[in-house]
Amino acid sequence: MREIIRTNDDVLLGFARALLRDAGIDATIADEHMSILEGSIGVLPRRLMVPDGEWQRARSLLVDADLGQWVKSDG
């Protein structure tokens, strides 16, 4: 799995995950439980992860959806 987005924004994560799911790309949110434990101070961002073989396609899809400013360029 490779990281494609790292953020504290739940709306961004949900939207990106839905876009990927609709395209048939399995996406997982990592560090979700750790960020809940730290409360709402936003210290621990969550990571949206995609399979290695789907990373480039997922990146292109998210950039085309105008989410490029949040998408990692190096994975």
C-alpha positions as CSV (number, residue, x, y, z in Angstrom):
1,M,0.0,0.0,0.0
2,R,1.2,3.5,-0.8
3,E,0.1,6.8,0.8
4,I,-1.7,9.1,-1.6
5,I,-3.1,11.8,0.7
6,R,-2.3,12.8,4.3
7,T,-4.7,15.1,6.0
8,N,-6.9,15.8,9.0
9,D,-9.8,16.8,6.8
10,D,-12.6,14.2,7.1
11,V,-14.5,15.6,4.2
12,L,-11.5,15.4,1.9
13,L,-10.8,11.9,2.9
14,G,-14.4,10.8,2.4
15,F,-14.7,12.4,-1.0
16,A,-11.3,11.0,-2.2
17,R,-12.1,7.6,-0.9
18,A,-15.6,7.7,-2.7
19,L,-14.0,8.7,-6.0
20,L,-11.5,5.9,-5.7
21,R,-14.1,3.4,-4.7
22,D,-16.3,4.4,-7.7
23,A,-13.3,3.8,-10.0
24,G,-12.8,0.3,-8.5
25,I,-9.7,1.2,-6.5
26,D,-9.6,-0.1,-3.0
27,A,-8.5,2.7,-0.6
28,T,-7.9,2.4,3.1
29,I,-7.6,5.1,5.7
30,A,-4.6,4.5,8.0
31,D,-4.1,6.0,11.4
32,E,-7.8,6.6,11.8
33,H,-7.9,5.1,15.4
34,M,-4.8,7.0,16.5
35,S,-6.2,10.3,15.4
36,I,-9.4,9.5,17.4
37,L,-7.3,8.8,20.5
38,E,-5.5,12.1,20.3
39,G,-8.8,14.0,20.4
40,S,-9.7,16.9,18.2
41,I,-6.5,18.9,18.3
42,G,-5.4,17.6,14.9
43,V,-1.9,16.5,15.7
44,L,-2.1,13.1,13.9
45,P,-3.3,13.3,10.3
46,R,-4.8,10.3,8.6
47,R,-3.4,8.7,5.5
48,L,-5.3,7.5,2.5
49,M,-3.6,4.4,1.2
50,V,-4.0,2.7,-2.2
51,P,-2.5,-0.6,-3.6
52,D,1.0,-0.1,-5.1
53,G,-0.2,-1.2,-8.5
54,E,-3.1,1.3,-8.5
55,W,-1.2,4.3,-7.2
56,Q,-0.6,6.1,-10.5
57,R,-4.1,5.6,-11.7
58,A,-5.5,6.8,-8.3
59,R,-3.2,9.8,-8.4
60,S,-4.4,10.7,-11.9
61,L,-8.0,10.3,-10.9
62,L,-7.7,12.6,-7.9
63,V,-5.7,15.2,-9.8
64,D,-8.4,15.2,-12.5
65,A,-11.0,15.7,-9.7
66,D,-9.1,18.9,-8.8
67,L,-7.6,17.4,-5.6
68,G,-4.0,17.7,-6.9
69,Q,-2.9,20.1,-4.1
70,W,-3.5,17.3,-1.5
71,V,-2.2,14.4,-3.6
72,K,1.4,13.2,-2.9
73,S,3.7,13.4,-5.9
74,D,6.1,10.7,-4.8
75,G,3.8,8.2,-3.0
